[in-house]
Amino acid sequence: MNMLSRWWYQHKFKDTPHQALFQRYQGDELVSLDCETTSLDPHSAELVTIAATRIKANRIMTSQSIHLTLRAPGSLDADSVTVHRIRHQDLQEGMEEREALRQLLDFIGNRPLVGYHIRYDKTILDRYYRRLFDFTLPNKVVEVSHLYHERLERLLPNAYYDLSLEAISRHLDLPVPERHDALQDAITAALIYVRLKHGDIPTLRSA
C-alpha cells in the first residue's frame, strides 16, 4: 500500500480502532500466515481455515499462534474436500466470517506477512476485508519462495530450482510438511524464512 493510500485510510478511519493499521509498522515482528480455501482461484475461492504464527528475529513463537475455522462456505464441495480434507461436519462449529477476520486482524495488526504463495492468500483476504470492513490489508508481504530463489541465484545463476514447499524444506533440512493444514503450512513458511534470513543453506548442485 502506497503512502497516499495509507494517508487516505488513516483519514477515513480516524478515531476508530482501525486507524493504527494504516500507520507504517515500526516493530520487529512478522506474521507467517496460511489459508485453506475452496478453490485455487483467488477471485472466487472462499475461506475454510486461517492460521498464523508470529516471528521475532530468529524465533518462531508457536505459542502465539491462531488457527481459525470458519463455517462451511457454499462452495465447499467434494473436489475441495479432497485437497484439504476438511468436511462440512468438521466446520459445524465454525466461526462467522466477520468474527474470524476480526480476530485475525487483532492478531496480525500491521505487521509484515510471510508465507508460501502469500499473495494468493492476501488476495482472498482482501476480498473479505473489502466486503466486510471496507478496506484491504495494508500489510507488506514476504514470499518465502522468492527469498529462496534469490538466495540460490547468487550461488548458481540461471540454474533450475524446484520451488515447491516440500523441495525447499528438504533442501534446507527442515521437516517436510504434511500439506493442506493451514497452521502447519504457516509454521513451515516461518521456518523457511528464519533459515534463509538467519542461517546458512546447504550446498545445492546445479541440475
Helices and strands as residue ranges (DSSP letters): H 3-12, G 19-22, E 29-37, E 47-56, E 59-69, H 78-84, G 88-91, H 97-108, E 113-115, H 118-133, E 141-143, H 144-155, H 165-171, H 182-198
